[in-house]
Amino acid sequence: MMRFVQFLLCLLLSVTIAQPSQAASSLTHTGAAVAAKANVSELSTDEADAYALRCAAELDKGDLDGAIADGTKAIELNPQNANAYVNRGIAKRAKGDLDGAIADSTKAIELDPENADAYVLRSAARMDKNDLDGALADSTRAIKLNPQDANAYVNRGIAKKAKGDFAGAIADATKAIKLKPDDVKAYILRSAAKAANGDLAGAIADSAKAVELKPDNAEAYVNRGVAKLAKADPDGAIADFTRAIELKPDDAD
């Protein structure tokens, strides 16, 4: 029996949490239209801004290689554009180039020390590299610069949970939800933190909300399955784990 309890505890502590994805940060000319690639320099803004704007648009579409290429061009044309570094860094992190993302966000901070998006990005990349203290410091700084940024609270909450501060993680996730009630990743974070903190009913409720908001999110099903298993609901747990496997068969291990 003791071994089974220990196994459940390990599941509760190590359950996968989706890392917060960073939206393209706001650029100077947010109202400018984005032209086709062949005509990018014909925009009403200057050429550097045109590349920076298209970089942001490509991020929204998930074209990471295009975003990196255009972010790089924008930086070549205007090395003082902090947002171009942030957007390129977002794309680099999404491609798994964490060192590149950290370098770009650090450069953006050097150019613009008040750029909250740069701190949010660097906190996420540092969390990816298991630099928990660095992630905490950067996300806390981002919150001070922009207390309305739900991503910053989620990032800090993820770091707190990884350090065993479950109450702190729950508090940050709750704040993120207040700021953005449909924030799936905040519910996923809070469900995992509640489970690790022994609140299985709360964990099930939060993961159920995440499933309601995003039915194709495998992590939400995993979180709920772990909590159900701990509450002696093996049939419910199997159903949730099965759904998670169907959604992400490559992550079944």
RAJO-V62728 format. One record per pair of residues at least 4 apart in sequence whose ideal C-beta (glycine too) atoms are under 6 Angstrom apart, sorted by the first residue. I is the first residue (numbers start at 1). J is the second residue. Records with the same first field share a line. If there is no record, write none. Layout:
I->J  J
This chain:
8->230
10->14
11->226
12->195  196
13->196
15->192  222  223  226
16->219
17->188  189  192
18->185  188  219
20->124  151  154  155  185
22->90  121
24->56  59  60  87
25->83  86  117
26->30
27->52  53  56  83
29->45  49
32->43  45  53
34->53  54  57
35->39  40  43
40->50  54
41->47
43->50
45->49  50
47->77
48->74  77  78
51->70  73  74
52->74  81  84
54->70
55->67  70  71  87
56->87
58->63  66  67
59->67  90
64->91  94  95
67->71  91
68->88  91
71->84  87  88
74->81  84
75->79  84
80->111
82->108  111  112  115
85->104  107  108
86->108  117  118  121
88->104
89->101  104  105  121
90->121
92->97  100  101
93->101  125
98->125  128  129
101->125
102->122  125
105->118  121  122
108->115  118
109->113  118
114->145
116->142  145  146
119->138  141  142
120->142  151  152
122->126  138
123->135  138  139  155
124->155
126->131  134  135
127->135  158  159
131->135
132->159  162  163
135->159
136->159
139->152  155  156
142->152
143->147  152
148->179
150->176  179  180  183
153->172  175  176
154->176  185  186  189
156->172
157->169  172  173  189
158->189
160->165  168  169
161->169  193
166->193  196  197
169->193
170->190  193
173->186  189  190
176->183  186
177->183  186
182->213
184->210  213  214
187->206  209  210
188->210  219  220
190->194  206
191->203  206  207  223
192->223
194->199  202  203
195->203  227
200->227  230  231
203->227
204->224  227
207->220  223  224
210->217  220
211->215  220
216->247
218->244  247  248
221->225  240  243  244
222->244
224->240
225->237  240  241
228->233  236  237
229->237
233->237
245->249  252
